[in-house]
């Protein structure tokens, strides 16, 4: 397989890994997070880091480029950085000290930048969620939210998810402070429904589509 094709595969898999990380962190807000400019920068950071790791593996450590090494690098480059390339160095490297130092510095830079970018994504999504939560509480009473949630949860098809959400609802309904209970009901609803669905419900002034 040509080197250009292998590098392209590394880049593609690093972007797939970026998308998976965003989904794992932000869940229901995946679509909005994916379109955030800071998330795009995370993807670019992953792309650069994966290509650099690929270069280190094949230039400094001396592993022959292959389809397997491209797949492993594209999907596990953060682990390779953190482990100081021990997966490949078990095969042998005459420059262990240099590889150690380079790996640690690359890992430090990569994770510092990644945390900073994800922090910005989190702040922007949190502000948007807070605004939507306020609108939900202005439009619907706590009783309306609780009744809709009970109906929605009762129709869930996955037993484990249904039990988890039912337990969350019961815990919220047991809260004595009315304002906190109202806020937590709105937050639970935002966990279960998309922002677009909630905005439409607010426009209709009706939770039932």
Helices and strands as residue ranges (DSSP letters): H 3-26, G 27-29, H 30-34, H 37-55, I 56-60, H 67-82, H 86-89, H 96-139, H 142-154, H 159-173, H 178-192, H 195-204
